[in-house]
Amino acid sequence: MDMKKISILLPVLFFISLGTACTINLPYDVMDDYDGVRVVMKVAPDDADVLLNGRFIGAAYEFSTANSALRLATRQNELIFKKKGFAEEIIDLRSYSSRTITLNVKLEKETASAANEPAETDEAYKAKTETPPAAPPAEEPAAGTERVLTDVLLTVTPVETAIYIDGKFWGLAPEQGKIENLRLKPGRYVFEAFKPGFSVYKKEVFVPKGEKFALTITLQK
């Protein structure tokens, strides 16, 4: 092969290799989210409640840095930001393509018409996002029978894990991890627990009658 042909082929090969490299090396930020996404929340006011798919997970400032970003397996999720006196903001993460999503959200003050409506109490507001479990019915036991509640010793890690019983928010795991003030009627219950950055726990549990019952929940990274 003479030098003239070689001089023609070299530029062609260069551009072919360049095009191949550009095709393979996609920017990391727009790759498929098979390895999860992170959501950084820059919200004003920063103490607004954050709901993930309708469930309360904490205050916005808890997820405001790269290190504390909310970690999700996919973008198939919805976030809601709400605070008393402000209009809530709903974010559908499916509309984002980035692997690291930074949300800049400024909640707007409620309109005058909304402000003239009867003010909600703090308890009423919290009940929307942190619904406590229903108390056992205040019914009198039948003659010759006793009302039986089982003491449930619940051990949960890590700290501040959100606990749900039959789909209702019960509370957050304390620092020591042990919860000893839980009493339930005998029967079947679905226990759920989750914390950003950990796998979701969900298990149907049978609470026996008239006995102490222990349940340990340990979330995995």
Secondary structure, DSSP 8 states (H G I E B T S, - for coil): --HHHHHHHHHHHHHHHHHHHHHHS--GGGS-GGG-EEEEEEEESTT-EEEETTEEEEEGGGG-SSTT-EEESSS--EEEEE-TTB--EEEEGGG---SEEEEEEE--B--HHHHTS----HHHHHHHHS------------TT-----EEEEEEEESTT-EEEETTEEEEE--TT-EEEEEEE-SEEEEEEEE-TTS--EEEEEEE-SSS-EEEEEE---
